[in-house]
Amino acid sequence: MKAPPDMPPVIWETADSPVEYETAVARMEAHADAMARGEAGELIWLLEHPPLYTAGTSADPKDLVAPDRFPVYPSKRGGQYTYHGPGQRVAYVMLDVGRRGRDVRAFVNALEEWVIDTLAEFNVTGERREGRVGVWVVRTDKPLTATGRPPEDKIAAIGVRLRKWISFHGISINVEPDLEHFSGIVPCGISEHGVTSLVDLGLPVTLEDVDIALRRCFDRNFGPAGEK
């Protein structure tokens, strides 16, 4: 999903305080519309949200275990229920997929590879699983499951939407969120696997460390990282 040579550099922004979900969505949609009109360039927006749950377009109401725990927001992104909160790096990705090849599957694959490459910067092996959206890690430090295999935990979520070939929403990587907060939902509709984070894996990693890795790995899948 490399950018053509004549495209301007991608702009990167990092929010300095948690952003309310509705505020973020309004800003993303406005920027995506401006991009479609040719009035704005590509943008990667790094942020945190206050604790909340979002319901993607495939969300099953029975997967909302604790509906009164945190605010719940319907979302136009693909996927099911997801938790966002402090200690989780959210990267909202507003890219011109039309000019980058018009291939949705390749775009999602590039997002997954971007996450996997970023985790590898911390010597964490992230993996895809057929039928399970997101990025997973094999927990060789935990007891084997009933099937005789190591358990697998989710460390990153992916949920995007395209409108007029402009993407918005994006990825989230668990750096040091309160993992107990995920218990209020069945994350992405998958109950037989757990959730982890970089810190839960024993790595003293900060959001700033992950931001540096995200920028370093971006060009492998999308082209030059662009400007701040």
PASEBA-1860 file (N, C-alpha, C; in nm, 3 decimals):
! residues 228
1> MKAPPDMP> 0.083/-0.121/0.000/0.000/0.000/0.000/0.086/0.126/0.000 ~ 0.193/0.123/-0.077/0.283/0.238/-0.083/0.215/0.355/-0.152 ~ 0.252/0.475/-0.110/0.199/0.595/-0.172/0.270/0.621/-0.304 ~ 0.199/0.673/-0.406/0.267/0.713/-0.529/0.365/0.827/-0.501 ~ 0.468/0.840/-0.583/0.575/0.936/-0.554/0.529/1.081/-0.543 ~ 0.419/1.117/-0.609/0.378/1.257/-0.611/0.287/1.295/-0.493 ~ 0.258/1.199/-0.403/0.172/1.232/-0.289/0.250/1.309/-0.184 ~ 0.188/1.409/-0.122/0.254/1.481/-0.012/0.282/1.387/0.106
9> PVIWETAD> 0.376/1.422/0.193/0.405/1.338/0.310/0.284/1.325/0.401 ~ 0.277/1.211/0.467/0.173/1.188/0.568/0.202/1.278/0.689 ~ 0.098/1.341/0.741/0.111/1.422/0.862/0.083/1.334/0.983 ~ 0.164/1.350/1.087/0.145/1.278/1.213/0.112/1.377/1.323 ~ 0.011/1.342/1.404/-0.024/1.423/1.520/-0.037/1.331/1.642 ~ 0.000/1.382/1.757/-0.016/1.309/1.883/-0.092/1.395/1.982 ~ -0.206/1.347/2.028/-0.284/1.421/2.128/-0.212/1.419/2.261 ~ -0.212/1.532/2.331/-0.140/1.539/2.459/-0.228/1.509/2.580
17> SPVEYETA> -0.355/1.476/2.556/-0.446/1.436/2.665/-0.554/1.347/2.604 ~ -0.623/1.264/2.687/-0.726/1.174/2.632/-0.833/1.251/2.555 ~ -0.878/1.191/2.446/-0.976/1.253/2.355/-1.108/1.177/2.367 ~ -1.216/1.249/2.389/-1.348/1.185/2.394/-1.378/1.118/2.260 ~ -1.447/1.005/2.265/-1.469/0.927/2.143/-1.548/1.005/2.039 ~ -1.657/1.069/2.080/-1.739/1.141/1.983/-1.661/1.256/1.919 ~ -1.574/1.320/1.996/-1.490/1.426/1.942/-1.396/1.371/1.836 ~ -1.337/1.254/1.865/-1.245/1.192/1.770/-1.315/1.152/1.642
25> VARMEAHA> -1.434/1.092/1.653/-1.506/1.049/1.534/-1.544/1.169/1.447 ~ -1.591/1.277/1.511/-1.628/1.395/1.434/-1.508/1.452/1.359 ~ -1.393/1.453/1.426/-1.274/1.505/1.362/-1.230/1.413/1.246 ~ -1.233/1.282/1.268/-1.195/1.188/1.162/-1.285/1.202/1.040 ~ -1.416/1.208/1.064/-1.509/1.215/0.951/-1.491/1.345/0.875 ~ -1.470/1.455/0.946/-1.449/1.582/0.879/-1.320/1.579/0.797 ~ -1.216/1.519/0.853/-1.088/1.514/0.780/-1.100/1.423/0.658 ~ -1.167/1.308/0.674/-1.184/1.217/0.561/-1.263/1.284/0.448
33> DAMARGEA> -1.367/1.359/0.485/-1.444/1.431/0.383/-1.359/1.536/0.313 ~ -1.276/1.606/0.389/-1.188/1.706/0.329/-1.086/1.640/0.237 ~ -1.037/1.523/0.276/-0.945/1.450/0.187/-1.015/1.411/0.057 ~ -1.138/1.365/0.065/-1.211/1.324/-0.054/-1.233/1.442/-0.149 ~ -1.242/1.562/-0.092/-1.258/1.683/-0.175/-1.124/1.738/-0.223 ~ -1.016/1.676/-0.182/-0.885/1.725/-0.220/-0.839/1.844/-0.141 ~ -0.898/1.864/-0.021/-0.867/1.982/0.059/-0.779/1.951/0.180 ~ -0.741/1.826/0.198/-0.657/1.787/0.312/-0.573/1.667/0.272
41> GELIWLLE> -0.461/1.650/0.342/-0.372/1.539/0.314/-0.389/1.424/0.411 ~ -0.311/1.321/0.392/-0.318/1.202/0.476/-0.271/1.234/0.618 ~ -0.332/1.164/0.716/-0.307/1.194/0.856/-0.304/1.066/0.939 ~ -0.205/1.054/1.025/-0.202/0.953/1.131/-0.217/1.027/1.263 ~ -0.320/0.993/1.340/-0.350/1.064/1.465/-0.336/0.965/1.580 ~ -0.237/0.989/1.666/-0.210/0.903/1.781/-0.274/0.963/1.905 ~ -0.347/0.880/1.980/-0.418/0.934/2.097/-0.452/0.823/2.195 ~ -0.506/0.864/2.308/-0.570/0.775/2.405/-0.715/0.821/2.419
49> HPPLYTAG> -0.801/0.730/2.460/-0.938/0.763/2.497/-0.956/0.743/2.647 ~ -1.051/0.812/2.709/-1.095/0.773/2.843/-1.160/0.635/2.835 ~ -1.180/0.565/2.946/-1.237/0.430/2.939/-1.376/0.429/2.873 ~ -1.390/0.342/2.772/-1.517/0.333/2.699/-1.519/0.205/2.618 ~ -1.640/0.169/2.575/-1.657/0.056/2.484/-1.715/0.109/2.353 ~ -1.673/0.048/2.241/-1.733/0.081/2.112/-1.793/-0.045/2.052 ~ -1.901/-0.027/1.979/-1.970/-0.138/1.914/-1.957/-0.121/1.764 ~ -1.880/-0.208/1.700/-1.865/-0.204/1.555/-1.992/-0.251/1.485
57> TSADPKDL> -1.986/-0.254/1.353/-2.105/-0.284/1.274/-2.152/-0.428/1.289 ~ -2.065/-0.517/1.341/-2.103/-0.658/1.360/-2.126/-0.693/1.506 ~ -2.136/-0.594/1.593/-2.146/-0.619/1.737/-2.275/-0.694/1.772 ~ -2.261/-0.794/1.860/-2.373/-0.872/1.910/-2.406/-0.820/2.051 ~ -2.528/-0.773/2.075/-2.561/-0.714/2.206/-2.528/-0.805/2.324 ~ -2.534/-0.936/2.307/-2.506/-1.025/2.421/-2.359/-1.020/2.462 ~ -2.273/-0.966/2.376/-2.130/-0.955/2.409/-2.098/-0.833/2.494 ~ -2.199/-0.751/2.521/-2.181/-0.638/2.613/-2.218/-0.687/2.753
65> VAPDRFPV> -2.119/-0.733/2.826/-2.142/-0.800/2.954/-2.181/-0.701/3.063 ~ -2.120/-0.583/3.063/-2.145/-0.482/3.167/-2.183/-0.350/3.101 ~ -2.307/-0.336/3.056/-2.347/-0.219/2.978/-2.341/-0.087/3.054 ~ -2.342/-0.093/3.187/-2.342/0.031/3.266/-2.204/0.067/3.321 ~ -2.103/-0.008/3.283/-1.971/0.013/3.341/-1.902/0.138/3.285 ~ -1.897/0.148/3.154/-1.837/0.262/3.086/-1.932/0.307/2.976 ~ -1.915/0.429/2.925/-1.996/0.469/2.810/-1.978/0.372/2.693 ~ -2.087/0.348/2.620/-2.084/0.260/2.504/-2.124/0.341/2.381
73> YPSKRGGQ> -2.037/0.337/2.279/-2.060/0.417/2.160/-2.076/0.326/2.037 ~ -2.186/0.342/1.963/-2.192/0.272/1.834/-2.087/0.329/1.741 ~ -2.027/0.243/1.660/-1.921/0.286/1.570/-1.948/0.233/1.430 ~ -1.912/0.310/1.331/-1.930/0.268/1.192/-1.813/0.185/1.139 ~ -1.712/0.163/1.225/-1.601/0.076/1.181/-1.649/-0.068/1.177 ~ -1.571/-0.152/1.107/-1.600/-0.294/1.108/-1.566/-0.356/1.243 ~ -1.618/-0.477/1.267/-1.583/-0.548/1.389/-1.695/-0.546/1.492 ~ -1.660/-0.588/1.614/-1.759/-0.606/1.719/-1.729/-0.511/1.836
81> YTYHGPGQ> -1.738/-0.559/1.960/-1.713/-0.471/2.074/-1.563/-0.460/2.101 ~ -1.520/-0.339/2.131/-1.380/-0.312/2.163/-1.375/-0.217/2.283 ~ -1.274/-0.236/2.365/-1.247/-0.143/2.475/-1.137/-0.047/2.435 ~ -1.152/0.080/2.472/-1.045/0.179/2.462/-1.029/0.247/2.598 ~ -0.905/0.280/2.633/-0.882/0.349/2.759/-0.738/0.389/2.776 ~ -0.707/0.456/2.884/-0.570/0.500/2.912/-0.472/0.384/2.908 ~ -0.353/0.410/2.857/-0.251/0.307/2.846/-0.261/0.226/2.718 ~ -0.355/0.259/2.634/-0.370/0.194/2.504/-0.341/0.297/2.396
89> RVAYVMLD> -0.249/0.265/2.306/-0.221/0.357/2.196/-0.316/0.331/2.081 ~ -0.398/0.431/2.051/-0.488/0.428/1.937/-0.422/0.507/1.825 ~ -0.420/0.450/1.707/-0.369/0.520/1.588/-0.482/0.526/1.486 ~ -0.539/0.643/1.469/-0.642/0.662/1.367/-0.573/0.696/1.235 ~ -0.612/0.621/1.134/-0.537/0.617/1.008/-0.626/0.672/0.897 ~ -0.596/0.793/0.853/-0.669/0.855/0.744/-0.579/0.860/0.622 ~ -0.592/0.758/0.539/-0.508/0.742/0.421/-0.594/0.734/0.296 ~ -0.537/0.772/0.183/-0.606/0.768/0.054/-0.582/0.631/-0.008
97> VGRRGRDV> -0.669/0.537/0.028/-0.655/0.400/-0.022/-0.681/0.396/-0.172 ~ -0.757/0.489/-0.224/-0.781/0.496/-0.368/-0.652/0.517/-0.446 ~ -0.568/0.607/-0.399/-0.441/0.633/-0.466/-0.335/0.531/-0.429 ~ -0.361/0.450/-0.327/-0.264/0.350/-0.283/-0.297/0.210/-0.335 ~ -0.386/0.200/-0.434/-0.408/0.071/-0.498/-0.551/0.020/-0.500 ~ -0.642/0.083/-0.425/-0.784/0.042/-0.424/-0.802/-0.107/-0.393 ~ -0.727/-0.155/-0.293/-0.735/-0.295/-0.255/-0.757/-0.301/-0.104 ~ -0.881/-0.326/-0.062/-0.915/-0.322/0.080/-0.842/-0.432/0.156
105> RAFVNALE> -0.836/-0.551/0.099/-0.768/-0.661/0.166/-0.620/-0.630/0.186 ~ -0.557/-0.573/0.084/-0.416/-0.537/0.097/-0.397/-0.428/0.201 ~ -0.494/-0.337/0.212/-0.485/-0.230/0.311/-0.492/-0.287/0.452 ~ -0.588/-0.375/0.477/-0.599/-0.436/0.611/-0.474/-0.519/0.641 ~ -0.425/-0.590/0.541/-0.302/-0.668/0.559/-0.185/-0.577/0.596 ~ -0.177/-0.461/0.532/-0.068/-0.367/0.563/-0.081/-0.313/0.705 ~ -0.204/-0.288/0.751/-0.224/-0.245/0.889/-0.177/-0.352/0.986 ~ -0.213/-0.478/0.958/-0.170/-0.588/1.045/-0.018/-0.599/1.047
113> EWVIDTLA> 0.044/-0.588/0.929/0.189/-0.598/0.922/0.256/-0.482/0.996 ~ 0.196/-0.366/0.988/0.248/-0.249/1.061/0.250/-0.277/1.211 ~ 0.141/-0.333/1.262/0.135/-0.368/1.405/0.238/-0.476/1.437 ~ 0.245/-0.580/1.354/0.339/-0.690/1.379/0.483/-0.639/1.378 ~ 0.516/-0.554/1.282/0.651/-0.496/1.277/0.680/-0.411/1.400 ~ 0.579/-0.336/1.445/0.596/-0.251/1.564/0.623/-0.335/1.687 ~ 0.545/-0.442/1.705/0.566/-0.530/1.820/0.704/-0.596/1.814 ~ 0.751/-0.627/1.694/0.883/-0.690/1.680/0.995/-0.599/1.729
121> EFNVTGER> 0.971/-0.467/1.727/1.070/-0.373/1.780/1.097/-0.399/1.929 ~ 1.002/-0.463/1.996/1.016/-0.495/2.139/1.035/-0.646/2.161 ~ 1.074/-0.714/2.053/1.097/-0.860/2.058/0.971/-0.938/2.095 ~ 0.856/-0.886/2.054/0.728/-0.955/2.073/0.684/-1.007/1.936 ~ 0.648/-1.134/1.930/0.604/-1.195/1.805/0.453/-1.186/1.795 ~ 0.405/-1.095/1.714/0.262/-1.084/1.689/0.223/-1.169/1.569 ~ 0.106/-1.230/1.577/0.064/-1.322/1.471/-0.082/-1.299/1.434 ~ -0.115/-1.332/1.309/-0.253/-1.335/1.264/-0.312/-1.471/1.297
129> REGRVGVW> -0.444/-1.474/1.306/-0.516/-1.599/1.320/-0.640/-1.596/1.230 ~ -0.657/-1.700/1.150/-0.773/-1.708/1.061/-0.902/-1.703/1.143 ~ -0.992/-1.613/1.104/-1.119/-1.601/1.173/-1.116/-1.520/1.300 ~ -0.997/-1.466/1.336/-0.984/-1.382/1.456/-0.916/-1.253/1.417 ~ -0.992/-1.146/1.412/-0.936/-1.017/1.372/-0.841/-0.967/1.479 ~ -0.737/-0.899/1.438/-0.642/-0.840/1.531/-0.508/-0.911/1.527 ~ -0.425/-0.881/1.626/-0.291/-0.940/1.634/-0.280/-1.012/1.769 ~ -0.221/-1.131/1.766/-0.221/-1.222/1.880/-0.079/-1.261/1.919
137> VVRTDKPL> -0.060/-1.297/2.046/0.068/-1.348/2.093/0.045/-1.482/2.161 ~ 0.137/-1.575/2.137/0.132/-1.706/2.201/0.197/-1.696/2.338 ~ 0.125/-1.738/2.442/0.173/-1.724/2.581/0.243/-1.851/2.627 ~ 0.368/-1.864/2.589/0.446/-1.980/2.633/0.477/-1.975/2.782 ~ 0.449/-1.859/2.846/0.473/-1.846/2.990/0.355/-1.892/3.073 ~ 0.247/-1.937/3.009/0.126/-1.981/3.080/0.105/-2.131/3.062 ~ 0.026/-2.192/3.150/-0.002/-2.336/3.136/-0.071/-2.367/3.003 ~ -0.050/-2.487/2.954/-0.113/-2.530/2.830/-0.265/-2.537/2.847
145> TATGRPPE> -0.335/-2.517/2.738/-0.481/-2.528/2.740/-0.522/-2.675/2.738 ~ -0.653/-2.699/2.742/-0.704/-2.836/2.740/-0.668/-2.909/2.611 ~ -0.641/-2.832/2.506/-0.602/-2.893/2.378/-0.453/-2.926/2.373 ~ -0.380/-2.892/2.481/-0.237/-2.919/2.484/-0.152/-2.813/2.418 ~ -0.213/-2.697/2.387/-0.142/-2.589/2.322/-0.128/-2.470/2.417 ~ -0.029/-2.385/2.396/-0.019/-2.263/2.477/-0.138/-2.171/2.448 ~ -0.184/-2.098/2.549/-0.293/-2.002/2.524/-0.244/-1.887/2.437 ~ -0.341/-1.820/2.374/-0.310/-1.704/2.289/-0.391/-1.585/2.337
153> DKIAAIGV> -0.325/-1.471/2.349/-0.390/-1.348/2.395/-0.384/-1.242/2.286 ~ -0.487/-1.160/2.284/-0.492/-1.050/2.187/-0.418/-0.929/2.243 ~ -0.332/-0.870/2.161/-0.256/-0.753/2.204/-0.290/-0.629/2.124 ~ -0.355/-0.645/2.009/-0.388/-0.529/1.925/-0.516/-0.555/1.849 ~ -0.594/-0.450/1.830/-0.720/-0.458/1.757/-0.710/-0.374/1.630 ~ -0.786/-0.415/1.529/-0.790/-0.343/1.402/-0.936/-0.329/1.360 ~ -0.976/-0.208/1.330/-1.112/-0.183/1.283/-1.114/-0.057/1.200 ~ -1.148/-0.070/1.073/-1.141/0.046/0.982/-1.271/0.061/0.904
161> RLRKWISF> -1.285/0.178/0.850/-1.397/0.208/0.761/-1.341/0.287/0.643 ~ -1.396/0.264/0.525/-1.357/0.340/0.407/-1.479/0.411/0.351 ~ -1.459/0.536/0.313/-1.564/0.613/0.246/-1.498/0.691/0.133 ~ -1.546/0.666/0.013/-1.485/0.726/-0.106/-1.336/0.695/-0.113 ~ -1.302/0.574/-0.069/-1.165/0.523/-0.071/-1.073/0.596/0.028 ~ -1.131/0.671/0.121/-1.054/0.731/0.229/-1.079/0.650/0.356 ~ -0.972/0.612/0.425/-0.986/0.532/0.546/-0.999/0.621/0.670 ~ -1.069/0.569/0.769/-1.064/0.627/0.903/-1.089/0.516/1.005
169> HGISINVE> -1.084/0.551/1.134/-1.064/0.455/1.242/-0.925/0.395/1.222 ~ -0.894/0.274/1.274/-0.759/0.226/1.258/-0.721/0.113/1.350 ~ -0.616/0.133/1.432/-0.560/0.026/1.513/-0.549/0.071/1.659 ~ -0.538/-0.026/1.749/-0.506/0.004/1.888/-0.413/-0.104/1.940 ~ -0.310/-0.062/2.014/-0.212/-0.153/2.072/-0.216/-0.137/2.223 ~ -0.228/-0.249/2.292/-0.231/-0.245/2.438/-0.089/-0.230/2.492 ~ -0.061/-0.113/2.547/0.070/-0.085/2.604/0.065/-0.113/2.755 ~ -0.018/-0.038/2.827/-0.036/-0.061/2.970/-0.177/-0.022/3.014
177> PDLEHFSG> -0.281/-0.074/2.947/-0.417/-0.045/2.994/-0.451/-0.133/3.113 ~ -0.559/-0.100/3.181/-0.612/-0.186/3.287/-0.683/-0.302/3.217 ~ -0.621/-0.418/3.214/-0.677/-0.531/3.140/-0.809/-0.580/3.198 ~ -0.835/-0.551/3.326/-0.961/-0.592/3.385/-1.079/-0.520/3.319 ~ -1.053/-0.404/3.261/-1.160/-0.329/3.194/-1.216/-0.404/3.073 ~ -1.139/-0.496/3.016/-1.187/-0.573/2.902/-1.295/-0.672/2.944 ~ -1.309/-0.699/3.075/-1.404/-0.800/3.120/-1.549/-0.755/3.105 ~ -1.572/-0.629/3.075/-1.708/-0.581/3.056/-1.767/-0.612/2.921
185> IVPCGISE> -1.685/-0.668/2.833/-1.730/-0.708/2.700/-1.670/-0.844/2.666 ~ -1.720/-0.902/2.559/-1.649/-1.014/2.495/-1.572/-0.951/2.381 ~ -1.443/-0.926/2.400/-1.368/-0.848/2.300/-1.374/-0.912/2.161 ~ -1.427/-0.836/2.067/-1.437/-0.881/1.927/-1.513/-1.013/1.915 ~ -1.600/-1.042/2.013/-1.683/-1.160/2.007/-1.610/-1.290/2.033 ~ -1.488/-1.282/2.088/-1.406/-1.402/2.109/-1.389/-1.424/2.259 ~ -1.452/-1.529/2.312/-1.452/-1.552/2.457/-1.348/-1.654/2.502 ~ -1.296/-1.733/2.410/-1.206/-1.842/2.451/-1.059/-1.802/2.457
193> HGVTSLVD> -1.031/-1.675/2.433/-0.893/-1.626/2.439/-0.887/-1.500/2.525 ~ -0.769/-1.471/2.577/-0.753/-1.358/2.666/-0.700/-1.233/2.596 ~ -0.668/-1.134/2.678/-0.615/-1.007/2.631/-0.486/-0.979/2.708 ~ -0.389/-0.924/2.640/-0.263/-0.891/2.706/-0.216/-0.754/2.663 ~ -0.102/-0.713/2.716/-0.040/-0.585/2.682/0.111/-0.602/2.686 ~ 0.181/-0.503/2.636/0.327/-0.508/2.640/0.379/-0.515/2.784 ~ 0.319/-0.436/2.871/0.362/-0.437/3.011/0.324/-0.570/3.077 ~ 0.207/-0.623/3.045/0.165/-0.753/3.098/0.263/-0.863/3.056
201> LGLPVTLE> 0.327/-0.846/2.942/0.427/-0.943/2.896/0.563/-0.922/2.963 ~ 0.569/-0.825/3.053/0.692/-0.803/3.128/0.785/-0.700/3.068 ~ 0.734/-0.619/2.975/0.818/-0.521/2.906/0.790/-0.381/2.960 ~ 0.891/-0.309/3.006/0.871/-0.173/3.059/0.861/-0.071/2.946 ~ 0.752/-0.080/2.869/0.734/0.002/2.749/0.635/0.114/2.776 ~ 0.663/0.232/2.722/0.573/0.346/2.736/0.502/0.375/2.604 ~ 0.400/0.460/2.612/0.333/0.503/2.489/0.431/0.571/2.394 ~ 0.521/0.650/2.450/0.619/0.720/2.368/0.710/0.622/2.296
209> DVDIALRR> 0.748/0.513/2.362/0.828/0.409/2.297/0.753/0.350/2.178 ~ 0.624/0.323/2.198/0.544/0.265/2.091/0.528/0.363/1.976 ~ 0.511/0.491/2.008/0.499/0.592/1.903/0.623/0.594/1.814 ~ 0.739/0.586/1.875/0.863/0.585/1.798/0.868/0.463/1.707 ~ 0.829/0.347/1.762/0.830/0.224/1.683/0.728/0.230/1.569 ~ 0.610/0.286/1.595/0.508/0.299/1.490/0.560/0.382/1.373 ~ 0.626/0.492/1.402/0.680/0.577/1.295/0.792/0.505/1.222 ~ 0.875/0.434/1.296/0.988/0.365/1.234/0.940/0.256/1.139
217> CFDRNFGP> 0.829/0.190/1.175/0.782/0.076/1.096/0.682/0.116/0.988 ~ 0.635/0.237/0.991/0.528/0.278/0.899/0.570/0.264/0.753 ~ 0.692/0.308/0.720/0.730/0.314/0.579/0.748/0.176/0.516 ~ 0.764/0.071/0.600/0.778/-0.064/0.544/0.650/-0.108/0.474 ~ 0.540/-0.054/0.517/0.411/-0.097/0.463/0.335/0.013/0.390 ~ 0.365/0.139/0.419/0.288/0.248/0.361/0.370/0.356/0.292 ~ 0.501/0.350/0.302/0.582/0.454/0.242/0.640/0.545/0.348 ~ 0.708/0.655/0.309/0.773/0.744/0.405/0.678/0.788/0.516
225> AGEK> 0.732/0.793/0.637/0.649/0.821/0.754/0.592/0.961/0.753 ~ 0.653/1.054/0.683/0.596/1.188/0.671/0.642/1.282/0.778 ~ 0.560/1.382/0.808/0.597/1.494/0.893/0.517/1.494/1.022 ~ 0.572/1.562/1.124/0.494/1.588/1.245/0.398/1.703/1.218
END
